[in-house]
Amino acid sequence: MNLRVPEDLDHRLDVLAAEEHTSKSALLLQGAELILQRHGRRREINEGLNFVMSHDAELLKRLEDA
């Protein structure tokens, strides 16, 4: 896979990679993993909310009216 990185971002990655004693590639892989985790967590939260809204709709309505 080829990845085109804007100059400014490439420079900032160089600096961070040097500070962290790692490669830019490793940093980008960490970033991709964080994005996937965040997306997965967001999906789990939405699924949980949908479950509550569908299974506890009557209870939620009674609480709303209380």
PDB file of N, CA, C and O in Angstrom:
ATOM      1  N   MET A   1       0.843  -1.169   0.000  1.00  0.00           N
ATOM      2  CA  MET A   1       0.000   0.000   0.000  1.00  0.00           C
ATOM      3  C   MET A   1       0.889   1.234   0.000  1.00  0.00           C
ATOM      4  O   MET A   1       1.894   1.303   0.708  1.00  0.00           O
ATOM      5  N   ASN A   2       0.500   2.185  -0.796  1.00  0.00           N
ATOM      6  CA  ASN A   2       1.181   3.483  -0.808  1.00  0.00           C
ATOM      7  C   ASN A   2       0.315   4.491  -0.087  1.00  0.00           C
ATOM      8  O   ASN A   2      -0.913   4.449  -0.162  1.00  0.00           O
ATOM      9  N   LEU A   3       0.965   5.387   0.603  1.00  0.00           N
ATOM     10  CA  LEU A   3       0.238   6.406   1.339  1.00  0.00           C
ATOM     11  C   LEU A   3       0.895   7.748   1.082  1.00  0.00           C
ATOM     12  O   LEU A   3       2.095   7.916   1.304  1.00  0.00           O
ATOM     13  N   ARG A   4       0.113   8.691   0.619  1.00  0.00           N
ATOM     14  CA  ARG A   4       0.627  10.044   0.395  1.00  0.00           C
ATOM     15  C   ARG A   4       0.279  10.885   1.612  1.00  0.00           C
ATOM     16  O   ARG A   4      -0.890  11.020   1.975  1.00  0.00           O
ATOM     17  N   VAL A   5       1.288  11.438   2.227  1.00  0.00           N
ATOM     18  CA  VAL A   5       1.121  12.219   3.449  1.00  0.00           C
ATOM     19  C   VAL A   5       1.547  13.651   3.160  1.00  0.00           C
ATOM     20  O   VAL A   5       2.630  13.880   2.621  1.00  0.00           O
ATOM     21  N   PRO A   6       0.707  14.612   3.511  1.00  0.00           N
ATOM     22  CA  PRO A   6       1.095  16.008   3.315  1.00  0.00           C
ATOM     23  C   PRO A   6       2.412  16.306   4.036  1.00  0.00           C
ATOM     24  O   PRO A   6       2.724  15.702   5.063  1.00  0.00           O
ATOM     25  N   GLU A   7       3.173  17.244   3.482  1.00  0.00           N
ATOM     26  CA  GLU A   7       4.508  17.570   4.010  1.00  0.00           C
ATOM     27  C   GLU A   7       4.495  17.890   5.500  1.00  0.00           C
ATOM     28  O   GLU A   7       5.328  17.389   6.255  1.00  0.00           O
ATOM     29  N   ASP A   8       3.552  18.723   5.919  1.00  0.00           N
ATOM     30  CA  ASP A   8       3.490  19.124   7.325  1.00  0.00           C
ATOM     31  C   ASP A   8       3.261  17.912   8.227  1.00  0.00           C
ATOM     32  O   ASP A   8       3.919  17.763   9.256  1.00  0.00           O
ATOM     33  N   LEU A   9       2.334  17.059   7.838  1.00  0.00           N
ATOM     34  CA  LEU A   9       2.059  15.864   8.634  1.00  0.00           C
ATOM     35  C   LEU A   9       3.265  14.929   8.642  1.00  0.00           C
ATOM     36  O   LEU A   9       3.590  14.337   9.671  1.00  0.00           O
ATOM     37  N   ASP A  10       3.919  14.799   7.505  1.00  0.00           N
ATOM     38  CA  ASP A  10       5.107  13.959   7.413  1.00  0.00           C
ATOM     39  C   ASP A  10       6.197  14.472   8.360  1.00  0.00           C
ATOM     40  O   ASP A  10       6.847  13.687   9.049  1.00  0.00           O
ATOM     41  N   HIS A  11       6.387  15.774   8.386  1.00  0.00           N
ATOM     42  CA  HIS A  11       7.390  16.365   9.280  1.00  0.00           C
ATOM     43  C   HIS A  11       7.024  16.105  10.744  1.00  0.00           C
ATOM     44  O   HIS A  11       7.880  15.738  11.549  1.00  0.00           O
ATOM     45  N   ARG A  12       5.745  16.300  11.080  1.00  0.00           N
ATOM     46  CA  ARG A  12       5.314  16.070  12.466  1.00  0.00           C
ATOM     47  C   ARG A  12       5.471  14.607  12.853  1.00  0.00           C
ATOM     48  O   ARG A  12       5.807  14.294  13.996  1.00  0.00           O
ATOM     49  N   LEU A  13       5.228  13.714  11.905  1.00  0.00           N
ATOM     50  CA  LEU A  13       5.444  12.284  12.171  1.00  0.00           C
ATOM     51  C   LEU A  13       6.924  11.983  12.384  1.00  0.00           C
ATOM     52  O   LEU A  13       7.279  11.177  13.245  1.00  0.00           O
ATOM     53  N   ASP A  14       7.788  12.629  11.600  1.00  0.00           N
ATOM     54  CA  ASP A  14       9.236  12.463  11.792  1.00  0.00           C
ATOM     55  C   ASP A  14       9.641  12.840  13.213  1.00  0.00           C
ATOM     56  O   ASP A  14      10.381  12.115  13.878  1.00  0.00           O
ATOM     57  N   VAL A  15       9.142  13.988  13.663  1.00  0.00           N
ATOM     58  CA  VAL A  15       9.488  14.478  14.999  1.00  0.00           C
ATOM     59  C   VAL A  15       8.982  13.509  16.065  1.00  0.00           C
ATOM     60  O   VAL A  15       9.726  13.134  16.971  1.00  0.00           O
ATOM     61  N   LEU A  16       7.728  13.109  15.957  1.00  0.00           N
ATOM     62  CA  LEU A  16       7.161  12.202  16.953  1.00  0.00           C
ATOM     63  C   LEU A  16       7.846  10.840  16.926  1.00  0.00           C
ATOM     64  O   LEU A  16       8.108  10.258  17.978  1.00  0.00           O
ATOM     65  N   ALA A  17       8.135  10.334  15.747  1.00  0.00           N
ATOM     66  CA  ALA A  17       8.814   9.041  15.634  1.00  0.00           C
ATOM     67  C   ALA A  17      10.175   9.098  16.314  1.00  0.00           C
ATOM     68  O   ALA A  17      10.570   8.149  16.991  1.00  0.00           O
ATOM     69  N   ALA A  18      10.886  10.189  16.143  1.00  0.00           N
ATOM     70  CA  ALA A  18      12.188  10.335  16.797  1.00  0.00           C
ATOM     71  C   ALA A  18      12.023  10.397  18.313  1.00  0.00           C
ATOM     72  O   ALA A  18      12.792   9.780  19.049  1.00  0.00           O
ATOM     73  N   GLU A  19      11.029  11.136  18.773  1.00  0.00           N
ATOM     74  CA  GLU A  19      10.794  11.246  20.213  1.00  0.00           C
ATOM     75  C   GLU A  19      10.404   9.903  20.826  1.00  0.00           C
ATOM     76  O   GLU A  19      10.808   9.579  21.943  1.00  0.00           O
ATOM     77  N   GLU A  20       9.626   9.139  20.092  1.00  0.00           N
ATOM     78  CA  GLU A  20       9.122   7.851  20.595  1.00  0.00           C
ATOM     79  C   GLU A  20      10.052   6.678  20.262  1.00  0.00           C
ATOM     80  O   GLU A  20       9.792   5.542  20.659  1.00  0.00           O
ATOM     81  N   HIS A  21      11.122   6.957  19.543  1.00  0.00           N
ATOM     82  CA  HIS A  21      12.068   5.904  19.130  1.00  0.00           C
ATOM     83  C   HIS A  21      11.347   4.777  18.387  1.00  0.00           C
ATOM     84  O   HIS A  21      11.514   3.595  18.685  1.00  0.00           O
ATOM     85  N   THR A  22      10.548   5.188  17.419  1.00  0.00           N
ATOM     86  CA  THR A  22       9.812   4.225  16.613  1.00  0.00           C
ATOM     87  C   THR A  22       9.782   4.729  15.174  1.00  0.00           C
ATOM     88  O   THR A  22      10.382   5.757  14.860  1.00  0.00           O
ATOM     89  N   SER A  23       9.100   4.023  14.320  1.00  0.00           N
ATOM     90  CA  SER A  23       9.023   4.427  12.915  1.00  0.00           C
ATOM     91  C   SER A  23       7.706   5.146  12.637  1.00  0.00           C
ATOM     92  O   SER A  23       6.736   5.023  13.384  1.00  0.00           O
ATOM     93  N   LYS A  24       7.704   5.892  11.551  1.00  0.00           N
ATOM     94  CA  LYS A  24       6.467   6.540  11.135  1.00  0.00           C
ATOM     95  C   LYS A  24       5.422   5.482  10.794  1.00  0.00           C
ATOM     96  O   LYS A  24       4.234   5.665  11.059  1.00  0.00           O
ATOM     97  N   SER A  25       5.857   4.404  10.219  1.00  0.00           N
ATOM     98  CA  SER A  25       4.942   3.325   9.876  1.00  0.00           C
ATOM     99  C   SER A  25       4.254   2.780  11.131  1.00  0.00           C
ATOM    100  O   SER A  25       3.047   2.541  11.123  1.00  0.00           O
ATOM    101  N   ALA A  26       5.015   2.586  12.197  1.00  0.00           N
ATOM    102  CA  ALA A  26       4.438   2.092  13.451  1.00  0.00           C
ATOM    103  C   ALA A  26       3.436   3.096  14.011  1.00  0.00           C
ATOM    104  O   ALA A  26       2.390   2.705  14.528  1.00  0.00           O
ATOM    105  N   LEU A  27       3.748   4.380  13.911  1.00  0.00           N
ATOM    106  CA  LEU A  27       2.817   5.405  14.386  1.00  0.00           C
ATOM    107  C   LEU A  27       1.523   5.378  13.588  1.00  0.00           C
ATOM    108  O   LEU A  27       0.439   5.477  14.163  1.00  0.00           O
ATOM    109  N   LEU A  28       1.622   5.244  12.279  1.00  0.00           N
ATOM    110  CA  LEU A  28       0.433   5.211  11.439  1.00  0.00           C
ATOM    111  C   LEU A  28      -0.403   3.967  11.706  1.00  0.00           C
ATOM    112  O   LEU A  28      -1.632   4.023  11.666  1.00  0.00           O
ATOM    113  N   LEU A  29       0.252   2.852  11.977  1.00  0.00           N
ATOM    114  CA  LEU A  29      -0.483   1.629  12.338  1.00  0.00           C
ATOM    115  C   LEU A  29      -1.212   1.805  13.664  1.00  0.00           C
ATOM    116  O   LEU A  29      -2.348   1.356  13.815  1.00  0.00           O
ATOM    117  N   GLN A  30      -0.565   2.452  14.618  1.00  0.00           N
ATOM    118  CA  GLN A  30      -1.220   2.732  15.905  1.00  0.00           C
ATOM    119  C   GLN A  30      -2.442   3.629  15.691  1.00  0.00           C
ATOM    120  O   GLN A  30      -3.493   3.412  16.294  1.00  0.00           O
ATOM    121  N   GLY A  31      -2.297   4.616  14.844  1.00  0.00           N
ATOM    122  CA  GLY A  31      -3.410   5.515  14.543  1.00  0.00           C
ATOM    123  C   GLY A  31      -4.577   4.779  13.896  1.00  0.00           C
ATOM    124  O   GLY A  31      -5.735   5.008  14.246  1.00  0.00           O
ATOM    125  N   ALA A  32      -4.271   3.901  12.959  1.00  0.00           N
ATOM    126  CA  ALA A  32      -5.322   3.118  12.302  1.00  0.00           C
ATOM    127  C   ALA A  32      -6.035   2.232  13.316  1.00  0.00           C
ATOM    128  O   ALA A  32      -7.259   2.102  13.280  1.00  0.00           O
ATOM    129  N   GLU A  33      -5.278   1.629  14.213  1.00  0.00           N
ATOM    130  CA  GLU A  33      -5.878   0.774  15.254  1.00  0.00           C
ATOM    131  C   GLU A  33      -6.800   1.583  16.161  1.00  0.00           C
ATOM    132  O   GLU A  33      -7.886   1.119  16.508  1.00  0.00           O
ATOM    133  N   LEU A  34      -6.385   2.776  16.544  1.00  0.00           N
ATOM    134  CA  LEU A  34      -7.225   3.633  17.385  1.00  0.00           C
ATOM    135  C   LEU A  34      -8.527   4.007  16.684  1.00  0.00           C
ATOM    136  O   LEU A  34      -9.588   4.023  17.309  1.00  0.00           O
ATOM    137  N   ILE A  35      -8.450   4.307  15.396  1.00  0.00           N
ATOM    138  CA  ILE A  35      -9.658   4.641  14.628  1.00  0.00           C
ATOM    139  C   ILE A  35     -10.607   3.453  14.602  1.00  0.00           C
ATOM    140  O   ILE A  35     -11.810   3.620  14.803  1.00  0.00           O
ATOM    141  N   LEU A  36     -10.084   2.260  14.357  1.00  0.00           N
ATOM    142  CA  LEU A  36     -10.919   1.060  14.314  1.00  0.00           C
ATOM    143  C   LEU A  36     -11.543   0.769  15.679  1.00  0.00           C
ATOM    144  O   LEU A  36     -12.707   0.376  15.756  1.00  0.00           O
ATOM    145  N   GLN A  37     -10.781   0.957  16.749  1.00  0.00           N
ATOM    146  CA  GLN A  37     -11.321   0.747  18.092  1.00  0.00           C
ATOM    147  C   GLN A  37     -12.434   1.745  18.385  1.00  0.00           C
ATOM    148  O   GLN A  37     -13.484   1.372  18.908  1.00  0.00           O
ATOM    149  N   ARG A  38     -12.206   3.010  18.050  1.00  0.00           N
ATOM    150  CA  ARG A  38     -13.215   4.048  18.288  1.00  0.00           C
ATOM    151  C   ARG A  38     -14.487   3.743  17.517  1.00  0.00           C
ATOM    152  O   ARG A  38     -15.590   3.873  18.048  1.00  0.00           O
ATOM    153  N   HIS A  39     -14.333   3.335  16.262  1.00  0.00           N
ATOM    154  CA  HIS A  39     -15.492   3.015  15.438  1.00  0.00           C
ATOM    155  C   HIS A  39     -16.247   1.823  16.028  1.00  0.00           C
ATOM    156  O   HIS A  39     -17.477   1.830  16.084  1.00  0.00           O
ATOM    157  N   GLY A  40     -15.518   0.815  16.462  1.00  0.00           N
ATOM    158  CA  GLY A  40     -16.142  -0.367  17.057  1.00  0.00           C
ATOM    159  C   GLY A  40     -16.885  -0.018  18.335  1.00  0.00           C
ATOM    160  O   GLY A  40     -17.992  -0.500  18.571  1.00  0.00           O
ATOM    161  N   ARG A  41     -16.275   0.817  19.154  1.00  0.00           N
ATOM    162  CA  ARG A  41     -16.909   1.228  20.409  1.00  0.00           C
ATOM    163  C   ARG A  41     -18.174   2.029  20.133  1.00  0.00           C
ATOM    164  O   ARG A  41     -19.187   1.839  20.805  1.00  0.00           O
ATOM    165  N   ARG A  42     -18.124   2.916  19.158  1.00  0.00           N
ATOM    166  CA  ARG A  42     -19.300   3.712  18.784  1.00  0.00           C
ATOM    167  C   ARG A  42     -20.422   2.798  18.310  1.00  0.00           C
ATOM    168  O   ARG A  42     -21.587   3.018  18.643  1.00  0.00           O
ATOM    169  N   ARG A  43     -20.075   1.775  17.536  1.00  0.00           N
ATOM    170  CA  ARG A  43     -21.071   0.815  17.048  1.00  0.00           C
ATOM    171  C   ARG A  43     -21.697   0.051  18.219  1.00  0.00           C
ATOM    172  O   ARG A  43     -22.910  -0.157  18.244  1.00  0.00           O
ATOM    173  N   GLU A  44     -20.872  -0.367  19.189  1.00  0.00           N
ATOM    174  CA  GLU A  44     -21.390  -1.075  20.361  1.00  0.00           C
ATOM    175  C   GLU A  44     -22.344  -0.194  21.163  1.00  0.00           C
ATOM    176  O   GLU A  44     -23.382  -0.667  21.628  1.00  0.00           O
ATOM    177  N   ILE A  45     -22.005   1.067  21.326  1.00  0.00           N
ATOM    178  CA  ILE A  45     -22.869   1.994  22.069  1.00  0.00           C
ATOM    179  C   ILE A  45     -24.190   2.173  21.333  1.00  0.00           C
ATOM    180  O   ILE A  45     -25.251   2.141  21.957  1.00  0.00           O
ATOM    181  N   ASN A  46     -24.142   2.360  20.025  1.00  0.00           N
ATOM    182  CA  ASN A  46     -25.377   2.517  19.245  1.00  0.00           C
ATOM    183  C   ASN A  46     -26.244   1.279  19.314  1.00  0.00           C
ATOM    184  O   ASN A  46     -27.466   1.385  19.424  1.00  0.00           O
ATOM    185  N   GLU A  47     -25.633   0.103  19.251  1.00  0.00           N
ATOM    186  CA  GLU A  47     -26.390  -1.141  19.359  1.00  0.00           C
ATOM    187  C   GLU A  47     -27.037  -1.259  20.731  1.00  0.00           C
ATOM    188  O   GLU A  47     -28.182  -1.698  20.844  1.00  0.00           O
ATOM    189  N   GLY A  48     -26.310  -0.868  21.777  1.00  0.00           N
ATOM    190  CA  GLY A  48     -26.861  -0.896  23.126  1.00  0.00           C
ATOM    191  C   GLY A  48     -28.040   0.056  23.274  1.00  0.00           C
ATOM    192  O   GLY A  48     -29.062  -0.297  23.863  1.00  0.00           O
ATOM    193  N   LEU A  49     -27.894   1.268  22.735  1.00  0.00           N
ATOM    194  CA  LEU A  49     -28.991   2.230  22.792  1.00  0.00           C
ATOM    195  C   LEU A  49     -30.206   1.740  22.024  1.00  0.00           C
ATOM    196  O   LEU A  49     -31.338   1.887  22.485  1.00  0.00           O
ATOM    197  N   ASN A  50     -29.976   1.162  20.862  1.00  0.00           N
ATOM    198  CA  ASN A  50     -31.089   0.620  20.076  1.00  0.00           C
ATOM    199  C   ASN A  50     -31.790  -0.502  20.830  1.00  0.00           C
ATOM    200  O   ASN A  50     -33.016  -0.606  20.792  1.00  0.00           O
ATOM    201  N   PHE A  51     -31.026  -1.335  21.510  1.00  0.00           N
ATOM    202  CA  PHE A  51     -31.606  -2.424  22.290  1.00  0.00           C
ATOM    203  C   PHE A  51     -32.489  -1.869  23.401  1.00  0.00           C
ATOM    204  O   PHE A  51     -33.623  -2.312  23.580  1.00  0.00           O
ATOM    205  N   VAL A  52     -31.969  -0.905  24.143  1.00  0.00           N
ATOM    206  CA  VAL A  52     -32.738  -0.309  25.239  1.00  0.00           C
ATOM    207  C   VAL A  52     -33.997   0.358  24.707  1.00  0.00           C
ATOM    208  O   VAL A  52     -35.078   0.191  25.272  1.00  0.00           O
ATOM    209  N   MET A  53     -33.863   1.110  23.628  1.00  0.00           N
ATOM    210  CA  MET A  53     -35.019   1.821  23.072  1.00  0.00           C
ATOM    211  C   MET A  53     -36.095   0.850  22.587  1.00  0.00           C
ATOM    212  O   MET A  53     -37.283   1.154  22.689  1.00  0.00           O
ATOM    213  N   SER A  54     -35.708  -0.295  22.071  1.00  0.00           N
ATOM    214  CA  SER A  54     -36.698  -1.237  21.561  1.00  0.00           C
ATOM    215  C   SER A  54     -37.251  -2.141  22.664  1.00  0.00           C
ATOM    216  O   SER A  54     -38.429  -2.497  22.621  1.00  0.00           O
ATOM    217  N   HIS A  55     -36.443  -2.519  23.641  1.00  0.00           N
ATOM    218  CA  HIS A  55     -36.895  -3.453  24.674  1.00  0.00           C
ATOM    219  C   HIS A  55     -37.486  -2.756  25.898  1.00  0.00           C
ATOM    220  O   HIS A  55     -38.249  -3.363  26.649  1.00  0.00           O
ATOM    221  N   ASP A  56     -37.145  -1.511  26.097  1.00  0.00           N
ATOM    222  CA  ASP A  56     -37.624  -0.794  27.280  1.00  0.00           C
ATOM    223  C   ASP A  56     -38.412   0.459  26.906  1.00  0.00           C
ATOM    224  O   ASP A  56     -38.467   1.417  27.678  1.00  0.00           O
ATOM    225  N   ALA A  57     -39.018   0.448  25.726  1.00  0.00           N
ATOM    226  CA  ALA A  57     -39.739   1.635  25.249  1.00  0.00           C
ATOM    227  C   ALA A  57     -40.867   2.011  26.192  1.00  0.00           C
ATOM    228  O   ALA A  57     -41.060   3.190  26.487  1.00  0.00           O
ATOM    229  N   GLU A  58     -41.617   1.021  26.670  1.00  0.00           N
ATOM    230  CA  GLU A  58     -42.746   1.306  27.568  1.00  0.00           C
ATOM    231  C   GLU A  58     -42.253   1.917  28.885  1.00  0.00           C
ATOM    232  O   GLU A  58     -42.835   2.884  29.375  1.00  0.00           O
ATOM    233  N   LEU A  59     -41.194   1.361  29.449  1.00  0.00           N
ATOM    234  CA  LEU A  59     -40.629   1.895  30.686  1.00  0.00           C
ATOM    235  C   LEU A  59     -40.119   3.326  30.485  1.00  0.00           C
ATOM    236  O   LEU A  59     -40.346   4.193  31.329  1.00  0.00           O
ATOM    237  N   LEU A  60     -39.448   3.563  29.392  1.00  0.00           N
ATOM    238  CA  LEU A  60     -38.943   4.899  29.102  1.00  0.00           C
ATOM    239  C   LEU A  60     -40.090   5.899  28.957  1.00  0.00           C
ATOM    240  O   LEU A  60     -39.973   7.045  29.391  1.00  0.00           O
ATOM    241  N   LYS A  61     -41.184   5.474  28.355  1.00  0.00           N
ATOM    242  CA  LYS A  61     -42.345   6.350  28.200  1.00  0.00           C
ATOM    243  C   LYS A  61     -42.928   6.686  29.573  1.00  0.00           C
ATOM    244  O   LYS A  61     -43.279   7.837  29.830  1.00  0.00           O
ATOM    245  N   ARG A  62     -43.034   5.685  30.462  1.00  0.00           N
ATOM    246  CA  ARG A  62     -43.558   5.939  31.807  1.00  0.00           C
ATOM    247  C   ARG A  62     -42.634   6.880  32.578  1.00  0.00           C
ATOM    248  O   ARG A  62     -43.109   7.753  33.305  1.00  0.00           O
ATOM    249  N   LEU A  63     -41.342   6.714  32.429  1.00  0.00           N
ATOM    250  CA  LEU A  63     -40.401   7.624  33.113  1.00  0.00           C
ATOM    251  C   LEU A  63     -40.511   9.031  32.566  1.00  0.00           C
ATOM    252  O   LEU A  63     -40.408  10.002  33.316  1.00  0.00           O
ATOM    253  N   GLU A  64     -40.716   9.146  31.281  1.00  0.00           N
ATOM    254  CA  GLU A  64     -40.872  10.456  30.660  1.00  0.00           C
ATOM    255  C   GLU A  64     -42.092  11.186  31.222  1.00  0.00           C
ATOM    256  O   GLU A  64     -42.056  12.398  31.436  1.00  0.00           O
ATOM    257  N   ASP A  65     -43.172  10.437  31.458  1.00  0.00           N
ATOM    258  CA  ASP A  65     -44.415  11.017  31.939  1.00  0.00           C
ATOM    259  C   ASP A  65     -44.415  11.265  33.445  1.00  0.00           C
ATOM    260  O   ASP A  65     -45.300  11.955  33.952  1.00  0.00           O
ATOM    261  N   ALA A  66     -43.441  10.716  34.165  1.00  0.00           N
ATOM    262  CA  ALA A  66     -43.429  10.833  35.629  1.00  0.00           C
ATOM    263  C   ALA A  66     -43.009  12.200  36.091  1.00  0.00           C
ATOM    264  O   ALA A  66     -42.950  12.454  37.295  1.00  0.00           O
TER     265      ALA A  66
END
